[in-house]
Each structure stands twice: as C-alpha cells, then as structure tokens.
Amino acid sequence: MSLAKVIEVIAEGSTMEEAVENAVSQASKTVHNIKSINCENIQGIVSNNQVDKYRINAKVTFVVEEG
C-alpha cells in the first residue's frame, strides 16, 4: 500500500515556470519521491511599475517510503 503526503511551499522566480521549477528543486533537497505539484496562488512582485518576479504558493505531493 502506498501513502502520499502533501506539503505546502512558497517559491519565487523570474517567470512563473521558473518559480514552479524552483519549488520542486528546493523541496527535492529534503523530500524524496515527489510526484506532483499544484500551484494554488500566483503573485507578481512589482518594482518600478513592472513585474520584477513571480511568487507561487504550491502543494507538493510525494510518496512516503516504507520501513
């Protein structure tokens, strides 16, 4: 039987795609068996009237190792 767990993370990047990739990359340093990421909230951080970077709130799902 498999057991999955979900953690919530916040990540930033210069694009939305980079923010998602950063979330997975950073989470994978301490979490193994990541299977999916669900982005729930996307923010644009504005500086000098331009979007400077993007921030996401995301749920990362991974399979818990047995034994």
C-alpha positions as CSV (number, residue, x, y, z in Angstrom):
1,M,0.0,0.0,0.0
2,S,1.3,3.5,-0.9
3,L,0.9,6.5,1.3
4,A,1.2,10.0,-0.1
5,K,1.9,13.2,1.8
6,V,1.4,16.9,0.8
7,I,3.5,19.8,1.9
8,E,2.9,23.5,1.1
9,V,5.8,25.6,-0.1
10,I,6.3,29.2,-1.4
11,A,8.8,29.8,-4.2
12,E,9.9,32.7,-6.4
13,G,11.3,33.0,-9.9
14,S,11.7,35.5,-12.8
15,T,9.0,33.6,-14.6
16,M,6.0,31.5,-13.4
17,E,7.7,28.4,-14.8
18,E,10.9,29.2,-13.0
19,A,9.0,29.6,-9.7
20,V,7.5,26.2,-10.2
21,E,10.8,24.6,-11.1
22,N,12.4,26.3,-8.0
23,A,9.7,24.9,-5.8
24,V,10.4,21.4,-6.9
25,S,14.2,21.8,-7.0
26,Q,14.3,23.2,-3.4
27,A,11.8,20.7,-2.0
28,S,13.6,17.8,-3.5
29,K,16.7,18.6,-1.4
30,T,14.9,17.2,1.7
31,V,11.9,15.4,0.3
32,H,12.1,12.2,-2.0
33,N,9.6,10.6,-4.3
34,I,7.9,13.9,-5.4
35,K,5.1,13.0,-7.8
36,S,3.2,16.3,-8.4
37,I,2.9,20.0,-7.7
38,N,-0.3,22.0,-7.6
39,C,0.0,25.8,-7.8
40,E,-2.7,27.5,-5.9
41,N,-1.8,31.1,-5.9
42,I,0.4,33.2,-8.2
43,Q,1.6,36.7,-7.3
44,G,3.5,39.2,-9.3
45,I,6.0,41.2,-7.3
46,V,6.1,44.7,-8.7
47,S,9.1,47.1,-8.7
48,N,9.2,50.4,-10.6
49,N,5.8,49.7,-12.2
50,Q,7.0,46.4,-13.7
51,V,6.6,42.8,-12.6
52,D,10.0,42.0,-11.1
53,K,9.4,38.4,-10.1
54,Y,6.7,35.8,-9.6
55,R,5.8,34.1,-6.3
56,I,3.7,30.9,-6.1
57,N,2.1,29.0,-3.2
58,A,2.1,25.4,-4.1
59,K,1.3,22.0,-2.7
60,V,3.9,19.3,-3.4
61,T,2.8,15.7,-3.2
62,F,5.3,12.8,-2.5
63,V,5.1,9.1,-1.7
64,V,6.2,8.2,1.8
65,E,8.9,5.5,1.8
66,E,8.0,2.3,3.6
67,G,10.0,0.9,6.5
